[in-house]
Amino acid sequence: METAFAVAGLPRLPSEAPHEFLVRSLGELDASSEAASRLADLFELAKFSRHAPTLTMRDDAISALLVVRDELTARQRPAA
């Protein structure tokens, strides 16, 4: 998600936590995305939990990332 937002011109600031970055980015994109929020939640669990991520969490993260990517790609296309 960070890479997709960076490509869209919204790189993560060094001091931003995942949710801070998400809120700022979605605000600047004038967007709201359940998928982006889910991805940020899963990232925090994977990074800061003492438990290993499950296969379900991995699959959820991949699905959420694909939705975020598709939403950003759609916003970058010129209107027809």
HTML snippet that shows the backbone in 3Dmol.js (N, CA, C, O; Angstrom):
<script src="https://3Dmol.org/build/3Dmol-min.js"></script>
<div id="view" style="width:600px;height:400px;position:relative"></div>
<script>
const pdb = `
ATOM      1  N   MET A   1       0.823  -1.180   0.000  1.00  0.00           N
ATOM      2  CA  MET A   1       0.000   0.000   0.000  1.00  0.00           C
ATOM      3  C   MET A   1       0.869   1.245   0.000  1.00  0.00           C
ATOM      4  O   MET A   1       0.572   2.214  -0.700  1.00  0.00           O
ATOM      5  N   GLU A   2       1.942   1.225   0.782  1.00  0.00           N
ATOM      6  CA  GLU A   2       2.834   2.387   0.801  1.00  0.00           C
ATOM      7  C   GLU A   2       3.368   2.685  -0.584  1.00  0.00           C
ATOM      8  O   GLU A   2       3.428   3.844  -0.996  1.00  0.00           O
ATOM      9  N   THR A   3       3.757   1.645  -1.305  1.00  0.00           N
ATOM     10  CA  THR A   3       4.297   1.837  -2.652  1.00  0.00           C
ATOM     11  C   THR A   3       3.235   2.400  -3.582  1.00  0.00           C
ATOM     12  O   THR A   3       3.513   3.306  -4.368  1.00  0.00           O
ATOM     13  N   ALA A   4       2.016   1.868  -3.499  1.00  0.00           N
ATOM     14  CA  ALA A   4       0.938   2.358  -4.354  1.00  0.00           C
ATOM     15  C   ALA A   4       0.634   3.824  -4.060  1.00  0.00           C
ATOM     16  O   ALA A   4       0.444   4.613  -4.985  1.00  0.00           O
ATOM     17  N   PHE A   5       0.585   4.194  -2.782  1.00  0.00           N
ATOM     18  CA  PHE A   5       0.344   5.587  -2.433  1.00  0.00           C
ATOM     19  C   PHE A   5       1.515   6.467  -2.870  1.00  0.00           C
ATOM     20  O   PHE A   5       1.304   7.589  -3.329  1.00  0.00           O
ATOM     21  N   ALA A   6       2.736   5.974  -2.733  1.00  0.00           N
ATOM     22  CA  ALA A   6       3.909   6.752  -3.151  1.00  0.00           C
ATOM     23  C   ALA A   6       3.866   7.014  -4.657  1.00  0.00           C
ATOM     24  O   ALA A   6       4.172   8.118  -5.105  1.00  0.00           O
ATOM     25  N   VAL A   7       3.489   6.007  -5.428  1.00  0.00           N
ATOM     26  CA  VAL A   7       3.362   6.172  -6.880  1.00  0.00           C
ATOM     27  C   VAL A   7       2.298   7.217  -7.202  1.00  0.00           C
ATOM     28  O   VAL A   7       2.411   7.952  -8.184  1.00  0.00           O
ATOM     29  N   ALA A   8       1.260   7.274  -6.359  1.00  0.00           N
ATOM     30  CA  ALA A   8       0.194   8.270  -6.542  1.00  0.00           C
ATOM     31  C   ALA A   8       0.603   9.645  -6.017  1.00  0.00           C
ATOM     32  O   ALA A   8      -0.198  10.579  -6.027  1.00  0.00           O
ATOM     33  N   GLY A   9       1.863   9.771  -5.555  1.00  0.00           N
ATOM     34  CA  GLY A   9       2.372  11.059  -5.084  1.00  0.00           C
ATOM     35  C   GLY A   9       2.205  11.301  -3.600  1.00  0.00           C
ATOM     36  O   GLY A   9       2.283  12.441  -3.142  1.00  0.00           O
ATOM     37  N   LEU A  10       1.975  10.228  -2.837  1.00  0.00           N
ATOM     38  CA  LEU A  10       1.770  10.364  -1.395  1.00  0.00           C
ATOM     39  C   LEU A  10       2.693   9.425  -0.623  1.00  0.00           C
ATOM     40  O   LEU A  10       2.241   8.401  -0.111  1.00  0.00           O
ATOM     41  N   PRO A  11       3.970   9.757  -0.534  1.00  0.00           N
ATOM     42  CA  PRO A  11       4.873   8.892   0.224  1.00  0.00           C
ATOM     43  C   PRO A  11       4.613   8.989   1.723  1.00  0.00           C
ATOM     44  O   PRO A  11       4.123  10.005   2.217  1.00  0.00           O
ATOM     45  N   ARG A  12       4.945   7.923   2.435  1.00  0.00           N
ATOM     46  CA  ARG A  12       4.781   7.905   3.894  1.00  0.00           C
ATOM     47  C   ARG A  12       5.893   8.723   4.540  1.00  0.00           C
ATOM     48  O   ARG A  12       7.065   8.590   4.187  1.00  0.00           O
ATOM     49  N   LEU A  13       5.509   9.561   5.481  1.00  0.00           N
ATOM     50  CA  LEU A  13       6.484  10.349   6.224  1.00  0.00           C
ATOM     51  C   LEU A  13       7.148   9.460   7.267  1.00  0.00           C
ATOM     52  O   LEU A  13       6.494   8.569   7.809  1.00  0.00           O
ATOM     53  N   PRO A  14       8.436   9.676   7.566  1.00  0.00           N
ATOM     54  CA  PRO A  14       9.140   8.808   8.515  1.00  0.00           C
ATOM     55  C   PRO A  14       8.481   8.733   9.890  1.00  0.00           C
ATOM     56  O   PRO A  14       8.595   7.716  10.574  1.00  0.00           O
ATOM     57  N   SER A  15       7.806   9.780  10.293  1.00  0.00           N
ATOM     58  CA  SER A  15       7.214   9.805  11.635  1.00  0.00           C
ATOM     59  C   SER A  15       5.795   9.240  11.686  1.00  0.00           C
ATOM     60  O   SER A  15       5.208   9.168  12.766  1.00  0.00           O
ATOM     61  N   GLU A  16       5.227   8.836  10.541  1.00  0.00           N
ATOM     62  CA  GLU A  16       3.835   8.395  10.520  1.00  0.00           C
ATOM     63  C   GLU A  16       3.667   6.923  10.877  1.00  0.00           C
ATOM     64  O   GLU A  16       4.376   6.057  10.365  1.00  0.00           O
ATOM     65  N   ALA A  17       2.717   6.662  11.761  1.00  0.00           N
ATOM     66  CA  ALA A  17       2.290   5.295  12.034  1.00  0.00           C
ATOM     67  C   ALA A  17       1.383   4.866  10.875  1.00  0.00           C
ATOM     68  O   ALA A  17       0.886   5.719  10.139  1.00  0.00           O
ATOM     69  N   PRO A  18       1.162   3.561  10.703  1.00  0.00           N
ATOM     70  CA  PRO A  18       0.356   3.104   9.567  1.00  0.00           C
ATOM     71  C   PRO A  18      -1.014   3.780   9.449  1.00  0.00           C
ATOM     72  O   PRO A  18      -1.409   4.186   8.356  1.00  0.00           O
ATOM     73  N   HIS A  19      -1.735   3.902  10.558  1.00  0.00           N
ATOM     74  CA  HIS A  19      -3.063   4.521  10.472  1.00  0.00           C
ATOM     75  C   HIS A  19      -2.987   6.016  10.216  1.00  0.00           C
ATOM     76  O   HIS A  19      -3.848   6.563   9.528  1.00  0.00           O
ATOM     77  N   GLU A  20      -1.980   6.689  10.752  1.00  0.00           N
ATOM     78  CA  GLU A  20      -1.805   8.118  10.468  1.00  0.00           C
ATOM     79  C   GLU A  20      -1.565   8.317   8.977  1.00  0.00           C
ATOM     80  O   GLU A  20      -2.144   9.211   8.360  1.00  0.00           O
ATOM     81  N   PHE A  21      -0.710   7.481   8.409  1.00  0.00           N
ATOM     82  CA  PHE A  21      -0.414   7.540   6.980  1.00  0.00           C
ATOM     83  C   PHE A  21      -1.671   7.278   6.168  1.00  0.00           C
ATOM     84  O   PHE A  21      -1.944   7.982   5.195  1.00  0.00           O
ATOM     85  N   LEU A  22      -2.436   6.273   6.562  1.00  0.00           N
ATOM     86  CA  LEU A  22      -3.656   5.928   5.846  1.00  0.00           C
ATOM     87  C   LEU A  22      -4.653   7.079   5.871  1.00  0.00           C
ATOM     88  O   LEU A  22      -5.204   7.445   4.833  1.00  0.00           O
ATOM     89  N   VAL A  23      -4.887   7.649   7.042  1.00  0.00           N
ATOM     90  CA  VAL A  23      -5.852   8.741   7.166  1.00  0.00           C
ATOM     91  C   VAL A  23      -5.413   9.935   6.325  1.00  0.00           C
ATOM     92  O   VAL A  23      -6.226  10.520   5.609  1.00  0.00           O
ATOM     93  N   ARG A  24      -4.143  10.299   6.407  1.00  0.00           N
ATOM     94  CA  ARG A  24      -3.641  11.440   5.615  1.00  0.00           C
ATOM     95  C   ARG A  24      -3.761  11.171   4.125  1.00  0.00           C
ATOM     96  O   ARG A  24      -4.210  12.031   3.368  1.00  0.00           O
ATOM     97  N   SER A  25      -3.363   9.986   3.706  1.00  0.00           N
ATOM     98  CA  SER A  25      -3.382   9.650   2.280  1.00  0.00           C
ATOM     99  C   SER A  25      -4.800   9.626   1.728  1.00  0.00           C
ATOM    100  O   SER A  25      -5.066  10.197   0.670  1.00  0.00           O
ATOM    101  N   LEU A  26      -5.708   8.971   2.437  1.00  0.00           N
ATOM    102  CA  LEU A  26      -7.085   8.915   1.964  1.00  0.00           C
ATOM    103  C   LEU A  26      -7.714  10.299   1.948  1.00  0.00           C
ATOM    104  O   LEU A  26      -8.525  10.610   1.076  1.00  0.00           O
ATOM    105  N   GLY A  27      -7.338  11.131   2.917  1.00  0.00           N
ATOM    106  CA  GLY A  27      -7.833  12.503   2.928  1.00  0.00           C
ATOM    107  C   GLY A  27      -7.341  13.291   1.729  1.00  0.00           C
ATOM    108  O   GLY A  27      -8.105  14.032   1.110  1.00  0.00           O
ATOM    109  N   GLU A  28      -6.076  13.135   1.401  1.00  0.00           N
ATOM    110  CA  GLU A  28      -5.514  13.850   0.261  1.00  0.00           C
ATOM    111  C   GLU A  28      -6.063  13.317  -1.054  1.00  0.00           C
ATOM    112  O   GLU A  28      -6.163  14.058  -2.032  1.00  0.00           O
ATOM    113  N   LEU A  29      -6.420  12.040  -1.085  1.00  0.00           N
ATOM    114  CA  LEU A  29      -7.017  11.458  -2.290  1.00  0.00           C
ATOM    115  C   LEU A  29      -8.524  11.687  -2.338  1.00  0.00           C
ATOM    116  O   LEU A  29      -9.187  11.316  -3.307  1.00  0.00           O
ATOM    117  N   ASP A  30      -9.066  12.314  -1.261  1.00  0.00           N
ATOM    118  CA  ASP A  30     -10.505  12.510  -1.135  1.00  0.00           C
ATOM    119  C   ASP A  30     -11.217  11.175  -1.306  1.00  0.00           C
ATOM    120  O   ASP A  30     -12.158  11.051  -2.089  1.00  0.00           O
ATOM    121  N   ALA A  31     -10.749  10.179  -0.557  1.00  0.00           N
ATOM    122  CA  ALA A  31     -11.270   8.827  -0.692  1.00  0.00           C
ATOM    123  C   ALA A  31     -11.422   8.196   0.680  1.00  0.00           C
ATOM    124  O   ALA A  31     -10.861   8.665   1.671  1.00  0.00           O
ATOM    125  N   SER A  32     -12.182   7.140   0.709  1.00  0.00           N
ATOM    126  CA  SER A  32     -12.326   6.340   1.910  1.00  0.00           C
ATOM    127  C   SER A  32     -12.379   4.894   1.469  1.00  0.00           C
ATOM    128  O   SER A  32     -13.146   4.545   0.571  1.00  0.00           O
ATOM    129  N   SER A  33     -11.579   4.054   2.084  1.00  0.00           N
ATOM    130  CA  SER A  33     -11.516   2.686   1.622  1.00  0.00           C
ATOM    131  C   SER A  33     -11.452   1.716   2.787  1.00  0.00           C
ATOM    132  O   SER A  33     -10.537   1.771   3.608  1.00  0.00           O
ATOM    133  N   GLU A  34     -12.427   0.835   2.849  1.00  0.00           N
ATOM    134  CA  GLU A  34     -12.392  -0.228   3.849  1.00  0.00           C
ATOM    135  C   GLU A  34     -11.177  -1.111   3.642  1.00  0.00           C
ATOM    136  O   GLU A  34     -10.555  -1.555   4.607  1.00  0.00           O
ATOM    137  N   ALA A  35     -10.835  -1.370   2.379  1.00  0.00           N
ATOM    138  CA  ALA A  35      -9.710  -2.246   2.074  1.00  0.00           C
ATOM    139  C   ALA A  35      -8.402  -1.661   2.598  1.00  0.00           C
ATOM    140  O   ALA A  35      -7.578  -2.396   3.142  1.00  0.00           O
ATOM    141  N   ALA A  36      -8.199  -0.372   2.447  1.00  0.00           N
ATOM    142  CA  ALA A  36      -6.967   0.257   2.928  1.00  0.00           C
ATOM    143  C   ALA A  36      -6.894   0.192   4.444  1.00  0.00           C
ATOM    144  O   ALA A  36      -5.825  -0.047   5.006  1.00  0.00           O
ATOM    145  N   SER A  37      -8.010   0.403   5.099  1.00  0.00           N
ATOM    146  CA  SER A  37      -8.035   0.319   6.553  1.00  0.00           C
ATOM    147  C   SER A  37      -7.748  -1.106   7.018  1.00  0.00           C
ATOM    148  O   SER A  37      -6.994  -1.311   7.969  1.00  0.00           O
ATOM    149  N   ARG A  38      -8.341  -2.080   6.355  1.00  0.00           N
ATOM    150  CA  ARG A  38      -8.097  -3.483   6.697  1.00  0.00           C
ATOM    151  C   ARG A  38      -6.618  -3.821   6.498  1.00  0.00           C
ATOM    152  O   ARG A  38      -6.023  -4.513   7.325  1.00  0.00           O
ATOM    153  N   LEU A  39      -6.031  -3.343   5.419  1.00  0.00           N
ATOM    154  CA  LEU A  39      -4.623  -3.610   5.156  1.00  0.00           C
ATOM    155  C   LEU A  39      -3.741  -2.993   6.237  1.00  0.00           C
ATOM    156  O   LEU A  39      -2.785  -3.624   6.688  1.00  0.00           O
ATOM    157  N   ALA A  40      -4.047  -1.786   6.652  1.00  0.00           N
ATOM    158  CA  ALA A  40      -3.273  -1.147   7.716  1.00  0.00           C
ATOM    159  C   ALA A  40      -3.407  -1.920   9.027  1.00  0.00           C
ATOM    160  O   ALA A  40      -2.431  -2.094   9.756  1.00  0.00           O
ATOM    161  N   ASP A  41      -4.629  -2.383   9.322  1.00  0.00           N
ATOM    162  CA  ASP A  41      -4.837  -3.188  10.537  1.00  0.00           C
ATOM    163  C   ASP A  41      -4.001  -4.462  10.498  1.00  0.00           C
ATOM    164  O   ASP A  41      -3.353  -4.818  11.482  1.00  0.00           O
ATOM    165  N   LEU A  42      -4.019  -5.143   9.360  1.00  0.00           N
ATOM    166  CA  LEU A  42      -3.264  -6.389   9.227  1.00  0.00           C
ATOM    167  C   LEU A  42      -1.761  -6.138   9.324  1.00  0.00           C
ATOM    168  O   LEU A  42      -1.033  -6.941   9.908  1.00  0.00           O
ATOM    169  N   PHE A  43      -1.297  -5.027   8.756  1.00  0.00           N
ATOM    170  CA  PHE A  43       0.116  -4.678   8.844  1.00  0.00           C
ATOM    171  C   PHE A  43       0.522  -4.493  10.302  1.00  0.00           C
ATOM    172  O   PHE A  43       1.550  -5.012  10.738  1.00  0.00           O
ATOM    173  N   GLU A  44      -0.290  -3.751  11.050  1.00  0.00           N
ATOM    174  CA  GLU A  44       0.031  -3.527  12.461  1.00  0.00           C
ATOM    175  C   GLU A  44       0.066  -4.838  13.236  1.00  0.00           C
ATOM    176  O   GLU A  44       0.954  -5.048  14.062  1.00  0.00           O
ATOM    177  N   LEU A  45      -0.888  -5.715  12.975  1.00  0.00           N
ATOM    178  CA  LEU A  45      -0.891  -7.020  13.649  1.00  0.00           C
ATOM    179  C   LEU A  45       0.363  -7.814  13.296  1.00  0.00           C
ATOM    180  O   LEU A  45       1.001  -8.395  14.174  1.00  0.00           O
ATOM    181  N   ALA A  46       0.712  -7.837  12.025  1.00  0.00           N
ATOM    182  CA  ALA A  46       1.868  -8.613  11.589  1.00  0.00           C
ATOM    183  C   ALA A  46       3.173  -8.044  12.144  1.00  0.00           C
ATOM    184  O   ALA A  46       4.075  -8.792  12.520  1.00  0.00           O
ATOM    185  N   LYS A  47       3.264  -6.733  12.191  1.00  0.00           N
ATOM    186  CA  LYS A  47       4.510  -6.109  12.628  1.00  0.00           C
ATOM    187  C   LYS A  47       4.675  -6.085  14.150  1.00  0.00           C
ATOM    188  O   LYS A  47       5.781  -6.276  14.654  1.00  0.00           O
ATOM    189  N   PHE A  48       3.594  -5.855  14.876  1.00  0.00           N
ATOM    190  CA  PHE A  48       3.726  -5.603  16.303  1.00  0.00           C
ATOM    191  C   PHE A  48       3.213  -6.714  17.207  1.00  0.00           C
ATOM    192  O   PHE A  48       3.424  -6.656  18.418  1.00  0.00           O
ATOM    193  N   SER A  49       2.553  -7.713  16.662  1.00  0.00           N
ATOM    194  CA  SER A  49       2.056  -8.818  17.481  1.00  0.00           C
ATOM    195  C   SER A  49       3.180  -9.805  17.768  1.00  0.00           C
ATOM    196  O   SER A  49       4.140  -9.915  17.005  1.00  0.00           O
ATOM    197  N   ARG A  50       3.045 -10.501  18.853  1.00  0.00           N
ATOM    198  CA  ARG A  50       4.024 -11.544  19.182  1.00  0.00           C
ATOM    199  C   ARG A  50       3.690 -12.845  18.470  1.00  0.00           C
ATOM    200  O   ARG A  50       4.473 -13.794  18.510  1.00  0.00           O
ATOM    201  N   HIS A  51       2.538 -12.898  17.822  1.00  0.00           N
ATOM    202  CA  HIS A  51       2.094 -14.101  17.133  1.00  0.00           C
ATOM    203  C   HIS A  51       2.370 -13.979  15.636  1.00  0.00           C
ATOM    204  O   HIS A  51       2.286 -12.892  15.065  1.00  0.00           O
ATOM    205  N   ALA A  52       2.693 -15.085  15.024  1.00  0.00           N
ATOM    206  CA  ALA A  52       2.939 -15.098  13.582  1.00  0.00           C
ATOM    207  C   ALA A  52       1.623 -14.887  12.830  1.00  0.00           C
ATOM    208  O   ALA A  52       0.578 -15.380  13.254  1.00  0.00           O
ATOM    209  N   PRO A  53       1.675 -14.156  11.717  1.00  0.00           N
ATOM    210  CA  PRO A  53       0.461 -13.996  10.914  1.00  0.00           C
ATOM    211  C   PRO A  53      -0.029 -15.354  10.403  1.00  0.00           C
ATOM    212  O   PRO A  53       0.766 -16.246  10.109  1.00  0.00           O
ATOM    213  N   THR A  54      -1.332 -15.489  10.306  1.00  0.00           N
ATOM    214  CA  THR A  54      -1.916 -16.730   9.801  1.00  0.00           C
ATOM    215  C   THR A  54      -2.030 -16.663   8.280  1.00  0.00           C
ATOM    216  O   THR A  54      -1.879 -15.600   7.678  1.00  0.00           O
ATOM    217  N   LEU A  55      -2.297 -17.803   7.680  1.00  0.00           N
ATOM    218  CA  LEU A  55      -2.506 -17.829   6.229  1.00  0.00           C
ATOM    219  C   LEU A  55      -3.744 -17.016   5.851  1.00  0.00           C
ATOM    220  O   LEU A  55      -3.774 -16.391   4.791  1.00  0.00           O
ATOM    221  N   THR A  56      -4.750 -17.020   6.698  1.00  0.00           N
ATOM    222  CA  THR A  56      -5.951 -16.225   6.439  1.00  0.00           C
ATOM    223  C   THR A  56      -5.616 -14.737   6.441  1.00  0.00           C
ATOM    224  O   THR A  56      -6.101 -13.985   5.596  1.00  0.00           O
ATOM    225  N   MET A  57      -4.781 -14.315   7.401  1.00  0.00           N
ATOM    226  CA  MET A  57      -4.360 -12.915   7.442  1.00  0.00           C
ATOM    227  C   MET A  57      -3.588 -12.546   6.180  1.00  0.00           C
ATOM    228  O   MET A  57      -3.778 -11.469   5.615  1.00  0.00           O
ATOM    229  N   ARG A  58      -2.719 -13.449   5.747  1.00  0.00           N
ATOM    230  CA  ARG A  58      -1.950 -13.194   4.518  1.00  0.00           C
ATOM    231  C   ARG A  58      -2.885 -13.034   3.328  1.00  0.00           C
ATOM    232  O   ARG A  58      -2.742 -12.101   2.537  1.00  0.00           O
ATOM    233  N   ASP A  59      -3.849 -13.953   3.206  1.00  0.00           N
ATOM    234  CA  ASP A  59      -4.789 -13.898   2.088  1.00  0.00           C
ATOM    235  C   ASP A  59      -5.646 -12.625   2.153  1.00  0.00           C
ATOM    236  O   ASP A  59      -5.913 -12.000   1.127  1.00  0.00           O
ATOM    237  N   ASP A  60      -6.072 -12.248   3.364  1.00  0.00           N
ATOM    238  CA  ASP A  60      -6.841 -11.011   3.539  1.00  0.00           C
ATOM    239  C   ASP A  60      -6.017  -9.795   3.124  1.00  0.00           C
ATOM    240  O   ASP A  60      -6.526  -8.885   2.469  1.00  0.00           O
ATOM    241  N   ALA A  61      -4.747  -9.787   3.507  1.00  0.00           N
ATOM    242  CA  ALA A  61      -3.873  -8.664   3.161  1.00  0.00           C
ATOM    243  C   ALA A  61      -3.676  -8.564   1.651  1.00  0.00           C
ATOM    244  O   ALA A  61      -3.701  -7.469   1.090  1.00  0.00           O
ATOM    245  N   ILE A  62      -3.483  -9.693   1.004  1.00  0.00           N
ATOM    246  CA  ILE A  62      -3.311  -9.692  -0.459  1.00  0.00           C
ATOM    247  C   ILE A  62      -4.575  -9.176  -1.133  1.00  0.00           C
ATOM    248  O   ILE A  62      -4.507  -8.354  -2.046  1.00  0.00           O
ATOM    249  N   SER A  63      -5.726  -9.660  -0.682  1.00  0.00           N
ATOM    250  CA  SER A  63      -6.997  -9.204  -1.262  1.00  0.00           C
ATOM    251  C   SER A  63      -7.194  -7.707  -1.059  1.00  0.00           C
ATOM    252  O   SER A  63      -7.596  -6.995  -1.979  1.00  0.00           O
ATOM    253  N   ALA A  64      -6.910  -7.237   0.148  1.00  0.00           N
ATOM    254  CA  ALA A  64      -7.065  -5.807   0.438  1.00  0.00           C
ATOM    255  C   ALA A  64      -6.108  -4.973  -0.402  1.00  0.00           C
ATOM    256  O   ALA A  64      -6.482  -3.916  -0.911  1.00  0.00           O
ATOM    257  N   LEU A  65      -4.882  -5.442  -0.546  1.00  0.00           N
ATOM    258  CA  LEU A  65      -3.901  -4.715  -1.349  1.00  0.00           C
ATOM    259  C   LEU A  65      -4.354  -4.610  -2.804  1.00  0.00           C
ATOM    260  O   LEU A  65      -4.199  -3.560  -3.427  1.00  0.00           O
ATOM    261  N   LEU A  66      -4.903  -5.676  -3.339  1.00  0.00           N
ATOM    262  CA  LEU A  66      -5.376  -5.645  -4.719  1.00  0.00           C
ATOM    263  C   LEU A  66      -6.525  -4.646  -4.892  1.00  0.00           C
ATOM    264  O   LEU A  66      -6.596  -3.953  -5.907  1.00  0.00           O
ATOM    265  N   VAL A  67      -7.411  -4.572  -3.915  1.00  0.00           N
ATOM    266  CA  VAL A  67      -8.506  -3.599  -3.983  1.00  0.00           C
ATOM    267  C   VAL A  67      -7.954  -2.176  -3.937  1.00  0.00           C
ATOM    268  O   VAL A  67      -8.365  -1.322  -4.723  1.00  0.00           O
ATOM    269  N   VAL A  68      -7.019  -1.920  -3.014  1.00  0.00           N
ATOM    270  CA  VAL A  68      -6.407  -0.585  -2.914  1.00  0.00           C
ATOM    271  C   VAL A  68      -5.717  -0.223  -4.226  1.00  0.00           C
ATOM    272  O   VAL A  68      -5.871   0.889  -4.730  1.00  0.00           O
ATOM    273  N   ARG A  69      -4.965  -1.158  -4.768  1.00  0.00           N
ATOM    274  CA  ARG A  69      -4.272  -0.906  -6.046  1.00  0.00           C
ATOM    275  C   ARG A  69      -5.267  -0.564  -7.144  1.00  0.00           C
ATOM    276  O   ARG A  69      -5.062   0.382  -7.904  1.00  0.00           O
ATOM    277  N   ASP A  70      -6.340  -1.330  -7.225  1.00  0.00           N
ATOM    278  CA  ASP A  70      -7.337  -1.094  -8.267  1.00  0.00           C
ATOM    279  C   ASP A  70      -8.030   0.257  -8.086  1.00  0.00           C
ATOM    280  O   ASP A  70      -8.307   0.955  -9.061  1.00  0.00           O
ATOM    281  N   GLU A  71      -8.310   0.621  -6.830  1.00  0.00           N
ATOM    282  CA  GLU A  71      -8.937   1.920  -6.572  1.00  0.00           C
ATOM    283  C   GLU A  71      -8.011   3.065  -6.971  1.00  0.00           C
ATOM    284  O   GLU A  71      -8.452   4.040  -7.580  1.00  0.00           O
ATOM    285  N   LEU A  72      -6.730   2.949  -6.629  1.00  0.00           N
ATOM    286  CA  LEU A  72      -5.776   4.003  -6.994  1.00  0.00           C
ATOM    287  C   LEU A  72      -5.589   4.078  -8.501  1.00  0.00           C
ATOM    288  O   LEU A  72      -5.492   5.167  -9.067  1.00  0.00           O
ATOM    289  N   THR A  73      -5.537   2.921  -9.149  1.00  0.00           N
ATOM    290  CA  THR A  73      -5.387   2.895 -10.604  1.00  0.00           C
ATOM    291  C   THR A  73      -6.588   3.560 -11.263  1.00  0.00           C
ATOM    292  O   THR A  73      -6.427   4.336 -12.205  1.00  0.00           O
ATOM    293  N   ALA A  74      -7.789   3.264 -10.778  1.00  0.00           N
ATOM    294  CA  ALA A  74      -8.993   3.857 -11.342  1.00  0.00           C
ATOM    295  C   ALA A  74      -8.996   5.374 -11.189  1.00  0.00           C
ATOM    296  O   ALA A  74      -9.469   6.083 -12.077  1.00  0.00           O
ATOM    297  N   ARG A  75      -8.470   5.881 -10.071  1.00  0.00           N
ATOM    298  CA  ARG A  75      -8.431   7.330  -9.843  1.00  0.00           C
ATOM    299  C   ARG A  75      -7.412   8.018 -10.757  1.00  0.00           C
ATOM    300  O   ARG A  75      -7.546   9.205 -11.055  1.00  0.00           O
ATOM    301  N   GLN A  76      -6.406   7.280 -11.195  1.00  0.00           N
ATOM    302  CA  GLN A  76      -5.370   7.874 -12.028  1.00  0.00           C
ATOM    303  C   GLN A  76      -5.751   7.896 -13.498  1.00  0.00           C
ATOM    304  O   GLN A  76      -5.148   8.641 -14.271  1.00  0.00           O
ATOM    305  N   ARG A  77      -6.738   7.097 -13.909  1.00  0.00           N
ATOM    306  CA  ARG A  77      -7.165   7.067 -15.310  1.00  0.00           C
ATOM    307  C   ARG A  77      -7.922   8.341 -15.638  1.00  0.00           C
ATOM    308  O   ARG A  77      -8.739   8.816 -14.849  1.00  0.00           O
ATOM    309  N   PRO A  78      -7.640   8.889 -16.815  1.00  0.00           N
ATOM    310  CA  PRO A  78      -8.408  10.068 -17.226  1.00  0.00           C
ATOM    311  C   PRO A  78      -9.870   9.680 -17.483  1.00  0.00           C
ATOM    312  O   PRO A  78     -10.161   8.580 -17.953  1.00  0.00           O
ATOM    313  N   ALA A  79     -10.766  10.590 -17.170  1.00  0.00           N
ATOM    314  CA  ALA A  79     -12.195  10.328 -17.403  1.00  0.00           C
ATOM    315  C   ALA A  79     -12.458  10.211 -18.892  1.00  0.00           C
ATOM    316  O   ALA A  79     -11.913  10.972 -19.692  1.00  0.00           O
ATOM    317  N   ALA A  80     -13.288   9.263 -19.254  1.00  0.00           N
ATOM    318  CA  ALA A  80     -13.592   9.041 -20.674  1.00  0.00           C
ATOM    319  C   ALA A  80     -14.767   9.872 -21.125  1.00  0.00           C
ATOM    320  O   ALA A  80     -15.158   9.808 -22.291  1.00  0.00           O
TER     321      ALA A  80
END
`;
const viewer = $3Dmol.createViewer("view");
viewer.addModel(pdb, "pdb");
viewer.setStyle({}, {cartoon: {color: "spectrum"}});
viewer.zoomTo();
viewer.render();
</script>
